[in-house]
């Protein structure tokens, strides 16, 4: 239905710009009803739960964490206060309820924690042990 409307509109626009009126085609076209779009099935993102997920690849942890922080949390500056040699072991789709849970699940096995600041900065450091 939508494809048929689009085809009619394109033919009509092409005819009007070329100066030739498509009389036979204009009768076959639907009216210019610009109401809200109708979907036969819901969009995929609407049916998903409210969780977050991202693919973590085998390799260095630091560049992946920094990239995720910049992409999803709008962090501009990351102060990495841990070893630069931490390695994620395998490709893995990491899922969590929210970004806080995501980064906790990502960093906790390495003994790391993430501290976010209001000035769009973040610090990744080793977890402080309770006294």
C-alpha positions as CSV (number, residue, x, y, z in Angstrom):
1,X,0.0,0.0,0.0
2,X,2.7,2.5,1.0
3,X,4.9,1.4,-2.0
4,X,1.9,2.0,-4.3
5,X,1.4,5.5,-2.9
6,X,5.1,6.3,-3.3
7,X,5.2,5.1,-6.9
8,X,2.2,7.2,-7.8
9,X,3.7,10.3,-6.1
10,X,7.0,9.8,-7.9
11,X,5.3,9.4,-11.3
12,X,3.2,12.5,-10.6
13,X,6.3,14.5,-9.6
14,X,8.2,13.4,-12.7
15,X,5.3,14.3,-14.9
16,X,4.8,17.7,-13.4
17,X,8.5,18.6,-13.6
18,X,8.7,17.5,-17.3
19,X,5.5,19.5,-18.2
20,X,3.5,16.4,-19.3
21,X,0.4,15.6,-17.3
22,X,-0.1,11.8,-17.0
23,X,-3.9,11.7,-17.3
24,X,-4.3,7.9,-17.3
25,X,-1.8,7.5,-14.4
26,X,-3.4,10.3,-12.3
27,X,-6.7,8.4,-12.2
28,X,-5.0,5.3,-10.8
29,X,-3.2,7.2,-8.1
30,X,-4.6,7.4,-4.6
31,X,-5.5,10.7,-3.0
32,X,-2.8,12.7,-1.3
33,X,-3.9,11.6,2.2
34,X,-0.9,12.6,4.4
35,X,-2.3,11.2,7.6
36,X,-0.3,9.2,10.1
37,X,1.6,6.2,8.8
38,X,0.1,2.8,9.4
39,X,2.3,-0.2,10.1
40,X,1.3,-3.7,9.5
41,X,3.5,-4.9,12.3
42,X,5.2,-3.1,15.2
43,X,8.8,-1.9,14.7
44,X,11.3,-4.2,16.2
45,X,12.8,-1.7,18.6
46,X,9.3,-1.1,20.2
47,X,9.0,-4.8,21.1
48,X,12.3,-5.1,22.8
49,X,12.7,-4.7,26.5
50,X,14.3,-1.6,27.9
51,X,17.7,-3.2,28.4
52,X,21.0,-2.2,26.8
53,X,23.5,-4.4,24.9
54,X,26.8,-4.0,23.1
55,X,29.3,-6.3,21.5
56,X,32.6,-6.6,23.3
57,X,35.4,-8.0,21.1
58,X,38.4,-10.1,22.1
59,X,41.3,-7.7,22.7
60,X,42.3,-4.7,24.7
61,X,39.7,-3.6,27.2
62,X,40.6,0.1,27.4
63,X,39.8,1.3,23.9
64,X,36.5,-0.6,23.9
65,X,35.4,0.9,27.2
66,X,36.4,4.4,26.0
67,X,34.5,4.0,22.8
68,X,31.4,2.8,24.5
69,X,31.5,5.7,27.1
70,X,31.8,8.2,24.3
71,X,29.1,6.7,22.1
72,X,26.4,5.9,24.7
73,X,27.1,8.2,27.7
74,X,28.5,11.3,25.8
75,X,31.7,11.2,27.8
76,X,34.3,13.5,26.4
77,X,37.4,12.8,28.6
78,X,38.3,9.4,30.1
79,X,41.1,9.2,32.7
80,X,42.2,5.5,32.6
81,X,44.0,4.9,36.0
82,X,44.5,1.2,35.5
83,X,46.7,-1.1,33.5
84,X,46.5,-0.6,29.8
85,X,47.1,-4.3,29.3
86,X,43.7,-5.7,30.4
87,X,42.4,-8.1,27.7
88,X,38.8,-9.1,27.1
89,X,39.0,-12.9,26.3
90,X,36.4,-13.4,23.5
91,X,33.7,-11.8,21.4
92,X,30.6,-11.5,23.6
93,X,27.3,-9.7,23.4
94,X,27.1,-8.1,26.9
95,X,23.5,-7.2,28.0
96,X,22.3,-5.4,31.1
97,X,19.2,-3.5,32.3
98,X,20.9,-0.1,32.0
99,X,24.3,1.4,31.3
100,X,25.4,1.4,34.9
101,X,24.8,-2.4,35.1
102,X,26.5,-2.8,31.7
103,X,29.7,-1.1,32.8
104,X,29.6,-2.9,36.2
105,X,29.4,-6.3,34.5
106,X,32.2,-5.3,32.0
107,X,34.7,-3.9,34.5
108,X,34.1,-5.9,37.8
109,X,35.9,-9.1,36.6
110,X,39.1,-6.9,36.3
111,X,38.6,-5.3,39.7
112,X,37.8,-2.0,38.0
113,X,35.2,0.7,38.7
114,X,33.8,3.6,36.7
115,X,33.3,7.0,38.2
116,X,31.3,9.5,36.1
117,X,31.4,13.3,36.6
118,X,29.0,16.0,35.7
119,X,31.5,17.7,33.4
120,X,31.3,14.8,30.9
121,X,34.4,13.2,32.3
122,X,35.0,9.7,33.6
123,X,37.6,7.8,35.6
124,X,38.3,4.1,35.3
125,X,40.3,2.9,38.3
126,X,40.7,-0.1,40.5
127,X,38.0,-0.7,43.0
128,X,38.7,0.5,46.5
129,X,38.6,-2.3,49.1
130,X,36.3,-1.7,52.0
131,X,38.0,-1.3,55.4
